[in-house]
Amino acid sequence: MEVEENKIEQLLVRTYDDRTQLGKDAAEMVSKKIQELQQDKDYVYIIFASAPSQNEFLETLAKATNIDWKKVVAFHMDEYIGLNLAHPQSFGYFLKENLFDKVPIHHVHYIQGDSSNIEKECERYEQLLRTYAVDIVCMGIGENTHIAFNDPHVANFDDPYWVKIVDLDDKSRQQQVNDGCFNSFDDVPTHAITLTVPALLQGKFLYCMVPGKNKARAVYQTLYEGVDSRYPSTILRTHQNAHLFIDRESAQYLQKSV
């Protein structure tokens, strides 16, 4: 397997021939980091993203035999308002199906998107994140460069909140249709609970998996636009332990040196 490795500011960029190898290698790296941390910690705290871009990564991670899942506590980074954990389009459901129901994980803290008091739910989840220092964040990048549901119009690199309510821009909603998560644009919820940019960046190690041609422009912007909330994923270039995994399709707009 041929892998190109480069560094853009603080961000380590690894380019693979295809998304299968990308997912397998990312899972292996995350698995090794979990093992390393488990040598000295009672529990490892991990935030996971919910998206088809994570499929190959999650599939391989779920099969890892060298992780002590009983010493892992998980969070997820966003959830649609109005959807409960049993709803097939909810992000909690996605992670249950693709990872949490496949491993003997110690505990999962789910965002309750159907809470009767969404503001209180944001406060509850933020308190959890502030109580349990997150070790690892496994994430993706949206077609509009969002991270979690921090779309450009709501992203704030200095956000005082770690969890908040956001309205989704049209590009984010259309991406859910492009990804096959919803049949039509009108079916996609308009609002969500999201972890904010500071909440994601407080993770000690960030692993960002971004395969596919639909993400090519976002990958280019992530690496070459100025670090600015108009392109939320550019903030990854400032984190000292961040890895970006891309494939030939998502790297197609990059210069040959990247």
Stockholm file with secondary structure:
# STOCKHOLM 1.0

chainA/1-258         MEVEENKIEQLLVRTYDDRTQLGKDAAEMVSKKIQELQQDKDYVYIIFASAPSQNEFLETLAKATNIDWKKVVAFHMDEYIGLNLAHPQSFGYFLKENLFDKVPIHHVHYIQGDSSNIEKECERYEQLLRTYAVDIVCMGIGENTHIAFNDPHVANFDDPYWVKIVDLDDKSRQQQVNDGCFNSFDDVPTHAITLTVPALLQGKFLYCMVPGKNKARAVYQTLYEGVDSRYPSTILRTHQNAHLFIDRESAQYLQKSV
#=GR chainA/1-258 SS CCCEEEEETTEEEEEESSHHHHHHHHHHHHHHHHHHHHTTCSCEEEEECCSGGGHHHHHHHHTCSSCCGGGEEEEESEEETTCCTTSTTSHHHHHHHHTGGGSCCSEEECCCTTCSCHHHHHHHHHHHHHHSCCCEEEECCCTTSCBTTBCTTTCCTTCSCSEEEEECCHHHHHHHHHTTSSSSGGGSCSEEEEECHHHHHTSSEEEEEECSGGGHHHHHHHHHSCSCTTSGGGGGGGCTTEEEEEETTTTTTSCTTC
#=GC SS_cons         CCCEEEEETTEEEEEESSHHHHHHHHHHHHHHHHHHHHTTCSCEEEEECCSGGGHHHHHHHHTCSSCCGGGEEEEESEEETTCCTTSTTSHHHHHHHHTGGGSCCSEEECCCTTCSCHHHHHHHHHHHHHHSCCCEEEECCCTTSCBTTBCTTTCCTTCSCSEEEEECCHHHHHHHHHTTSSSSGGGSCSEEEEECHHHHHTSSEEEEEECSGGGHHHHHHHHHSCSCTTSGGGGGGGCTTEEEEEETTTTTTSCTTC
//
